[in-house]
């Protein structure tokens, strides 16, 4: 199996202003090809540090992919640094220079003299065509090593990698590939999930299992490097079967789908429609339901009824009920769900009311108290919870639980197709 490292170049990547998304893309594409990424490094625009990063990587792996540092300015050092490290002179490539000039002319601009630097190519290197910018990439083979120098902007890097680098790397990889399966769980914490499934995954030493916590859910990633696709699928199926016994209905996705995507499929499969009356979530549930293409077929509408008056006017919640039980109560959540379902004429109605904070809580109803109800006409089920975290976290967790209650409704009352 080939191993590789990724080097992201640019001082801006060491600030909070710019995120290195290129390495995520490169990792995914290289894994699919059968290349394992051993290390990712971010280096600022410093010649000495950059040289050390490439030198160390050359001592560890046969393939290095870098991004950034190929522009025309003085702080773009990748091209010169690698050439010097490999003992190769830089030579002007007239064809590249002509192409850069032509690109500037296409915008009715004259090429600045500084852009000549982008046409300097180390001896023996292959220039990689850039269809989206002026900086060509470079492919260098040296002493059994392969080095791909790519531009930093993702809109330039991605097509260059797919069109120019992928086929060059493919010539040297083995038949071993990485097979991946992702399951998603909600309603349980990270440690609880791991405790339940550990006896299952520890039996499969050739499968790497990673448990990751995300807001409102836990992701379980299964990865196996092998040239035997049938063996990988067999192991994954056996592990998944064990996870199902350990986690029961807490697994909501087996293909990496989000909870809103799973709920959208269930609503469509069952020919059902939904509406929502939200207070503390401020329309977040409606936003998630409508983020899926085709949502107009199942989402009929919703209201954000923050004030008590709007709960009565828009979701038919009796004023007397709010006065007697309080706006944050299971009774009001039920009334919101039933009221919006009747008002809109949907198959299901969801009501959410709670205290997202940071203020507004009390000893009886502390911040994080949320009541959620799902009404289906035949019956209405309510759930009371106390979420921890800040305002955004509480709102997100509330919308996640609301979606999960809809999923569970179909799991036990409809044609719930596995996600």
Number of C-alpha atoms within 10 A of each C-alpha: 16 19 18 23 24 24 21 24 26 24 15 14 15 14 9 7 7 11 11 17 12 19 22 11 14 20 18 13 16 20 18 15 20 23 25 19 20 12 13 16 15 18 20 17 18 16 17 9 13 22 20 14 15 22 14 10 21 20 9 14 18 18 22 21 21 26 25 25 26 24 21 18 12 10 15 20 22 26 22 20 20 20 18 14 12 14 11 15 13 18 13 15 15 12 10 21 19 12 16 22 18 16 18 15 12 10 8 9 11 12 15 10 8 11 17 18 21 22 23 20 23 24 15 14 18 15 21 20 19 21 14 16 16 24 26 27 28 22 19 19 14 12 8 9 13 19 23 25 26 29 28 22 14 18 13 20 24 20 15 21 23 12 13 19 21 14 12 14 18 14 8 12 15 13 12 18 22 19 20 18 18 18 20 24 24 24 16 15 14 18 11 10 23 18 11 14 20 13 13 18 22 13 10 14 9 14 21 14 18 13 17 14 15 13 11 19 23 23 20 24 17 21 18 23 20 18 16 13 14 10 12 21 15 11 17 22 13 13 19 21 12 17 22 13 12 18 16 11 14 19 23 24 19 16 13 17 15 15 24 21 18 21 23 26 20 24 25 14 14 14 11 17 22 26 30 31 32 29 28 24 26 18 20 18 26 23 13 18 24 18 13 13 10 11 17 12 14 23 21 18 20 24 19 20 23 16 11 16 15 15 26 19 13 17 27 18 25 17 15 10 15 19 10 10 12 14 23 20 22 23 19 25 31 25 29 33 31 28 26 29 29 18 16 18 15 21 19 26 31 33 30 34 28 30 26 27 18 13 10 11 15 10 6 7 15 18 23 25 23 28 26 29 28 30 29 19 13 5 8 16 16 19 16 15 13 15 20 13 14 13 18 13 16 26 25 18 22 29 27 21 20 22 22 20 20 21 24 16 18 19 16 9 9 15 12 19 12 13 19
